Amino acid sequence: MIKFLMGLMMLLRHNAFGAAEELQTIIVKPGDTLWSISNTYLKDPKKWNEILKYNRLPSADPSIALPGMPLKVPVNLIKEQYRAARLVYFINDVMTRKSGGADWKGVSGGMDLYKGDTLRTRVDARADVKFYTGEVLNLFPNSIAVLRPPNDKNTDVRLMAGEMRGLRSRVVTPSSRITPKTKDTEFGAKIREDLTTVVQVFKGRADVEAGGKTVEVPAGFASEVKMDMAPSQPVKLPPLPQLADGTQTALAGGSAAQFRSEGGVVSLGNLGKGPKMGTGGKQPQVGMTGGNVPDLNDKALDTAEIVKMLSVGNPVQSYHLQVSKDQTFATTVLDRTYDAFDKIDLNDTLPAGNYYMRVALIDLLGFEGKFSAPRPVKVGR
């Protein structure tokens, strides 16, 4: 009995140790051997025998060719340039295309993404990627991004279209290069139809480089980069908006907007001066003359005009609402973006029951902030 308990304890200890080991899958190609794989992928090729601990191989001889198969390798042994990224979250229609491939395929939760792979999000879709080296990529709807482009060693993400948010990620867009300057730098990058890039820094500092010029953008500032032109000087953004739970969203916005929910009815109330939300329909944008909101995609608008628009009234143009049956939001029953002056009655949208909801505010430049903490909501009159 004592021997059995000792054996069980050793087994549990081994399992706990193994669970803590971060593993990455490497696909064996025809003609590959343990020795050639180790020389290609491992920081120290002499540690080829470590691979034997995590895989059942037909032979322990490192010079014998292996059959086509996946190999599990500890991430800490792999050269940084070959470490994969992991898809930690996605919702709705997200596609991936392998480096050098032509076909788009659907993604799966927790899947590994490799150097040169491309991610694409469709309407109302989102994908969150974490690199094993710590960088984070949040890809928003209608966006395309290449992970660790093969021809650029100093780039984590090449944003081809759409919008992203990054933590420490080094990003290249059609018109600029964005390099974080601190370990906690968070920023957003958005590509307009004319390929102009708008960069907003939420935390830390980032260098924005284009046209042979580099501009440092601190937290709370933004810069605009038009094609074949130098970045604009950083412009200060208004204070961050407050959600009803007292937390801030990391986007350009003002404190005039506050998200509210009561009795299954959801709205973005205006707490400052100006018209309050009615019972239905849309009200004019607060602070805009005559209720006419300028089109921020208008190519004639320059940075000064954008800053002026951000500085008046309510700078939040819409909000992204998610409703789920559980706090993890692994699956959602509602995932839509609404105008800032829309009022949504969940009682008319969802079956009666208890749910959780969260919201992310979207500013006039189209940048989406972080989701608020989940809050319970009861649906059903």
C-alpha positions as CSV (number, residue, x, y, z in Angstrom):
1,M,0.0,0.0,0.0
2,I,2.8,2.4,0.9
3,K,4.6,1.6,-2.4
4,F,1.4,2.3,-4.2
5,L,0.9,5.7,-2.6
6,M,4.6,6.6,-3.2
7,G,4.2,5.6,-6.9
8,L,1.0,7.6,-7.1
9,M,2.7,10.7,-5.7
10,M,5.6,10.4,-8.1
11,L,3.1,10.1,-11.0
12,L,1.2,13.2,-9.9
13,R,4.5,15.1,-9.4
14,H,5.6,14.1,-12.9
15,N,2.2,15.1,-14.4
16,A,2.3,18.5,-12.7
17,F,5.8,19.1,-14.0
18,G,4.8,18.0,-17.5
19,A,1.7,20.3,-17.4
20,A,3.9,23.3,-16.7
21,E,6.1,22.7,-19.7
22,E,5.1,24.8,-22.7
23,L,5.3,22.7,-25.9
24,Q,5.2,23.6,-29.6
25,T,4.4,21.4,-32.5
26,I,7.0,21.0,-35.3
27,I,6.1,19.1,-38.5
28,V,8.7,16.7,-39.8
29,K,9.3,17.0,-43.5
30,P,10.6,14.1,-45.7
31,G,14.3,13.4,-45.1
32,D,14.3,15.2,-41.7
33,T,16.3,13.7,-38.9
34,L,16.5,14.5,-35.2
35,W,19.9,16.0,-35.9
36,S,18.7,18.2,-38.8
37,I,15.6,19.4,-36.9
38,S,17.7,20.3,-33.9
39,N,20.2,22.2,-36.0
40,T,17.3,24.2,-37.6
41,Y,15.0,24.8,-34.7
42,L,16.9,24.5,-31.4
43,K,19.0,27.2,-29.8
44,D,21.4,24.5,-28.7
45,P,21.4,21.6,-31.3
46,K,23.3,19.4,-28.7
47,K,20.0,19.1,-26.8
48,W,18.4,17.0,-29.5
49,N,17.8,14.2,-27.0
50,E,15.4,16.5,-25.1
51,I,12.9,15.8,-28.0
52,L,12.9,12.1,-27.1
53,K,11.3,12.9,-23.7
54,Y,8.1,14.2,-25.3
55,N,7.7,12.0,-28.4
56,R,7.5,8.3,-29.2
57,L,9.9,7.8,-32.1
58,P,10.8,4.7,-34.1
59,S,14.5,5.2,-33.3
60,A,16.6,7.2,-30.9
61,D,19.4,7.5,-33.5
62,P,19.5,11.2,-34.4
63,S,20.9,10.4,-38.0
64,I,17.9,8.2,-39.1
65,A,15.3,9.8,-41.3
66,L,11.9,10.2,-39.5
67,P,8.5,9.6,-41.0
68,G,6.2,12.6,-41.6
69,M,4.9,13.3,-38.2
70,P,4.3,16.2,-35.6
71,L,7.0,16.6,-32.9
72,K,6.3,18.2,-29.5
73,V,9.3,20.4,-28.5
74,P,9.7,22.6,-25.4
75,V,9.2,26.2,-26.4
76,N,12.2,27.4,-24.3
77,L,14.5,25.3,-26.5
78,I,13.3,26.7,-29.8
79,K,15.1,29.7,-31.5
80,E,13.0,32.8,-31.1
81,Q,12.4,33.3,-34.9
82,Y,10.8,29.8,-35.1
83,R,8.5,30.1,-32.0
84,A,4.9,30.1,-32.9
85,A,2.1,32.4,-31.8
86,R,-1.1,31.0,-30.3
87,L,-4.7,32.0,-31.1
88,V,-6.0,32.6,-27.6
89,Y,-9.4,33.9,-28.6
90,F,-11.6,34.4,-31.7
91,I,-15.2,35.0,-32.6
92,N,-17.2,34.7,-35.8
93,D,-15.6,34.2,-39.2
94,V,-11.8,34.2,-38.8
95,M,-9.5,32.6,-41.5
96,T,-5.9,31.7,-41.7
97,R,-3.5,31.1,-44.6
98,K,-0.2,29.3,-44.2
99,S,3.0,31.0,-45.3
100,G,3.4,30.4,-49.1
101,G,0.0,28.9,-49.3
102,A,-3.1,30.1,-51.3
103,D,-6.0,28.6,-49.5
104,W,-7.8,30.2,-46.6
105,K,-9.0,27.9,-43.8
106,G,-11.1,28.3,-40.7
107,V,-9.3,28.6,-37.3
108,S,-9.7,26.7,-34.1
109,G,-9.2,27.8,-30.6
110,G,-5.7,27.5,-29.1
111,M,-4.2,26.6,-32.5
112,D,-0.5,27.5,-33.2
113,L,0.3,30.1,-35.8
114,Y,3.7,30.2,-37.4
115,K,6.1,32.6,-39.0
116,G,4.6,34.1,-42.2
117,D,1.0,32.9,-41.5
118,T,-1.7,35.4,-42.4
119,L,-4.9,36.0,-40.3
120,R,-8.1,37.5,-41.7
121,T,-11.2,38.6,-39.9
122,R,-14.5,39.1,-41.6
123,V,-17.5,41.3,-40.6
124,D,-18.1,41.3,-36.8
125,A,-15.1,38.9,-36.3
126,R,-12.1,39.3,-34.0
127,A,-8.9,37.4,-33.2
128,D,-6.5,37.7,-30.3
129,V,-3.0,36.3,-30.8
130,K,-0.2,35.9,-28.2
131,F,3.3,35.3,-29.2
132,Y,5.4,33.1,-27.0
133,T,7.8,36.0,-26.5
134,G,5.0,38.0,-24.9
135,E,3.8,40.3,-27.7
136,V,0.0,40.5,-28.1
137,L,-2.1,41.2,-31.2
138,N,-5.8,42.0,-31.1
139,L,-7.2,41.9,-34.7
140,F,-10.5,43.7,-35.2
141,P,-13.2,43.1,-37.9
142,N,-12.4,43.3,-41.6
143,S,-8.6,43.1,-41.0
144,I,-5.7,41.2,-42.5
145,A,-2.3,40.7,-40.7
146,V,0.8,38.7,-41.5
147,L,2.5,37.3,-38.4
148,R,6.3,37.6,-38.2
149,P,6.9,38.3,-41.9
150,P,9.7,36.1,-43.1
151,N,11.6,38.9,-44.8
152,D,11.6,41.3,-41.8
153,K,13.4,40.1,-38.6
154,N,12.3,43.2,-36.7
155,T,8.6,42.9,-37.3
156,D,6.0,41.0,-35.3
157,V,3.0,42.0,-37.4
158,R,2.5,43.4,-40.9
159,L,-1.0,45.0,-40.9
160,M,-2.3,44.8,-44.5
161,A,-5.8,46.2,-43.9
162,G,-8.2,47.1,-41.0
163,E,-7.4,47.7,-37.4
164,M,-5.3,46.2,-34.6
165,R,-4.3,46.8,-31.1
166,G,-0.9,45.6,-29.9
167,L,1.1,45.1,-26.7
168,R,4.9,45.4,-27.3
169,S,4.3,44.4,-31.0
170,R,6.5,45.8,-33.7
171,V,4.1,46.6,-36.5
172,V,4.5,47.6,-40.2
173,T,1.7,49.1,-42.2
174,P,1.6,50.2,-45.9
175,S,2.6,53.7,-44.8
176,S,4.6,53.4,-41.6
177,R,6.6,51.4,-39.1
178,I,5.6,51.4,-35.4
179,T,8.1,50.4,-32.7
180,P,7.2,50.2,-29.0
181,K,9.7,52.0,-26.7
182,T,8.7,50.5,-23.4
183,K,7.9,46.9,-22.2
184,D,4.3,47.9,-21.4
185,T,3.5,49.9,-24.6
186,E,0.0,49.5,-25.8
187,F,-1.2,51.1,-29.0
188,G,-3.7,50.9,-31.9
189,A,-3.1,51.2,-35.6
190,K,-5.9,51.7,-38.2
191,I,-5.5,51.7,-41.9
192,R,-7.9,53.9,-43.9
193,E,-9.1,53.3,-47.5
194,D,-6.4,55.6,-48.9
195,L,-3.8,53.6,-46.9
196,T,-3.2,56.4,-44.4
197,T,-2.3,54.9,-41.0
198,V,-3.6,56.5,-37.7
199,V,-1.7,55.5,-34.6
200,Q,-3.0,56.0,-31.1
201,V,-0.8,55.2,-28.0
202,F,-2.7,54.1,-25.0
203,K,0.2,53.3,-22.6
204,G,4.0,53.8,-22.8
205,R,5.6,55.3,-25.9
206,A,6.0,54.3,-29.5
207,D,8.2,55.4,-32.4
208,V,6.3,56.0,-35.7
209,E,8.6,56.0,-38.7
210,A,7.8,57.0,-42.3
211,G,9.3,59.1,-45.1
212,G,12.8,59.0,-43.5
213,K,11.4,60.6,-40.3
214,T,10.7,59.2,-36.8
215,V,8.2,60.7,-34.4
216,E,7.9,59.5,-30.8
217,V,4.2,59.3,-29.7
218,P,3.6,59.2,-25.9
219,A,0.5,57.8,-24.2
220,G,-2.6,59.8,-24.8
221,F,-1.4,61.0,-28.2
222,A,-2.0,60.1,-31.8
223,S,-0.2,60.5,-35.1
224,E,-1.3,60.3,-38.7
225,V,0.8,58.9,-41.5
226,K,-0.2,59.4,-45.1
227,M,1.3,57.4,-47.9
228,D,4.9,58.5,-48.9
229,M,4.8,61.2,-46.2
230,A,6.4,61.7,-42.8
231,P,4.3,61.2,-39.6
232,S,2.4,64.1,-38.3
233,Q,3.5,65.6,-35.0
234,P,1.8,63.9,-32.0
235,V,-1.6,65.4,-31.1
236,K,-3.1,65.1,-27.6
237,L,-6.3,63.2,-27.2
238,P,-9.1,63.9,-24.8
239,P,-9.4,62.0,-21.4
240,L,-10.4,58.4,-21.5
241,P,-14.2,57.7,-21.2
242,Q,-15.6,56.1,-18.0
243,L,-17.8,53.0,-18.1
244,A,-20.5,52.7,-15.5
245,D,-18.4,50.4,-13.4
246,G,-15.8,53.1,-13.0
247,T,-13.2,51.5,-15.3
248,Q,-11.6,53.2,-18.2
249,T,-11.3,52.0,-21.8
250,A,-8.0,52.6,-23.5
251,L,-9.2,54.6,-26.5
252,A,-9.5,58.3,-27.4
253,G,-12.6,59.5,-25.8
254,G,-14.1,61.9,-23.2
255,S,-15.7,61.5,-19.9
256,A,-19.1,62.6,-21.2
257,A,-20.1,59.1,-22.2
258,Q,-21.2,56.4,-19.8
259,F,-22.5,52.9,-20.6
260,R,-25.7,52.0,-18.8
261,S,-27.9,48.9,-18.4
262,E,-31.1,48.6,-16.5
263,G,-33.9,46.0,-16.8
264,G,-32.4,44.5,-19.9
265,V,-32.2,47.8,-21.7
266,V,-28.8,48.9,-22.8
267,S,-27.7,52.4,-23.7
268,L,-24.8,54.8,-23.9
269,G,-26.0,57.8,-21.8
270,N,-24.6,61.3,-22.1
271,L,-23.8,62.7,-18.7
272,G,-22.4,66.0,-19.8
273,K,-24.1,69.0,-21.5
274,G,-26.2,68.4,-24.6
275,P,-29.3,66.4,-25.5
276,K,-30.0,63.3,-23.5
277,M,-31.0,60.0,-25.1
278,G,-34.6,59.6,-25.9
279,T,-36.7,56.4,-25.9
280,G,-36.0,55.5,-29.5
281,G,-34.2,56.5,-32.7
282,K,-31.0,58.5,-33.0
283,Q,-30.1,61.9,-31.6
284,P,-27.7,64.3,-33.2
285,Q,-24.0,63.9,-32.1
286,V,-23.4,66.0,-29.0
287,G,-21.4,69.1,-29.7
288,M,-21.6,68.9,-33.5
289,T,-23.1,71.9,-35.2
290,G,-26.6,71.2,-36.6
291,G,-26.2,67.5,-35.7
292,N,-24.0,66.8,-38.8
293,V,-21.1,64.5,-38.0
294,P,-18.1,64.9,-40.3
295,D,-17.0,61.7,-42.1
296,L,-13.6,60.7,-40.7
297,N,-12.9,58.8,-43.9
298,D,-12.9,62.0,-45.9
299,K,-9.5,62.3,-47.4
300,A,-9.7,66.1,-47.2
301,L,-9.6,66.0,-43.4
302,D,-6.2,66.7,-41.9
303,T,-4.9,66.0,-38.4
304,A,-5.9,69.4,-37.0
305,E,-9.6,68.9,-38.0
306,I,-9.6,65.4,-36.5
307,V,-8.3,66.8,-33.2
308,K,-10.9,69.5,-33.2
309,M,-13.7,66.9,-33.7
310,L,-12.2,64.7,-30.9
311,S,-12.2,67.7,-28.6
312,V,-15.9,68.5,-28.7
313,G,-18.9,67.0,-27.0
314,N,-19.2,63.3,-27.0
315,P,-16.2,61.6,-28.7
316,V,-17.7,58.1,-28.6
317,Q,-19.4,57.2,-31.9
318,S,-20.5,53.6,-31.1
319,Y,-20.1,50.7,-28.8
320,H,-19.4,47.0,-29.3
321,L,-21.8,44.9,-27.1
322,Q,-21.4,41.2,-26.3
323,V,-23.8,39.0,-24.4
324,S,-23.0,35.5,-23.2
325,K,-24.4,32.8,-20.9
326,D,-21.1,32.6,-19.0
327,Q,-18.5,35.0,-17.8
328,T,-15.7,33.6,-20.0
329,F,-17.5,34.7,-23.2
330,A,-16.3,31.5,-24.9
331,T,-19.6,31.6,-26.9
332,T,-21.9,34.6,-27.3
333,V,-25.6,34.9,-27.9
334,L,-25.2,38.5,-29.1
335,D,-22.2,40.3,-30.6
336,R,-23.0,43.5,-32.4
337,T,-21.8,47.1,-32.8
338,Y,-24.3,49.9,-32.2
339,D,-24.4,53.6,-32.7
340,A,-23.7,55.7,-29.6
341,F,-27.3,56.9,-29.5
342,D,-29.0,53.5,-30.1
343,K,-31.0,52.0,-27.2
344,I,-31.2,48.2,-27.3
345,D,-33.9,46.4,-25.4
346,L,-32.5,42.9,-24.8
347,N,-36.0,41.8,-23.7
348,D,-37.0,42.0,-27.4
349,T,-33.8,40.3,-28.6
350,L,-33.0,37.4,-26.3
351,P,-35.0,34.7,-24.6
352,A,-35.7,35.3,-20.9
353,G,-32.9,34.3,-18.6
354,N,-29.7,35.4,-16.8
355,Y,-26.8,36.5,-18.9
356,Y,-23.5,38.3,-18.7
357,M,-22.6,41.3,-20.9
358,R,-19.6,43.5,-21.6
359,V,-18.9,46.5,-23.8
360,A,-16.1,48.2,-25.6
361,L,-16.4,51.9,-26.6
362,I,-15.4,53.0,-30.1
363,D,-14.1,56.5,-30.7
364,L,-14.5,58.9,-33.6
365,L,-11.4,57.5,-35.3
366,G,-12.9,54.0,-35.2
367,F,-10.5,52.7,-32.5
368,E,-12.1,50.1,-30.2
369,G,-11.1,50.0,-26.6
370,K,-10.8,47.1,-24.2
371,F,-14.0,45.3,-23.1
372,S,-15.3,46.2,-19.7
373,A,-15.6,43.7,-16.9
374,P,-18.5,41.2,-17.4
375,R,-21.6,42.2,-15.6
376,P,-24.8,40.2,-14.9
377,V,-28.0,41.2,-16.7
378,K,-31.4,39.7,-16.3
379,V,-33.6,39.5,-19.5
380,G,-37.3,39.1,-19.3
381,R,-39.9,41.6,-18.2
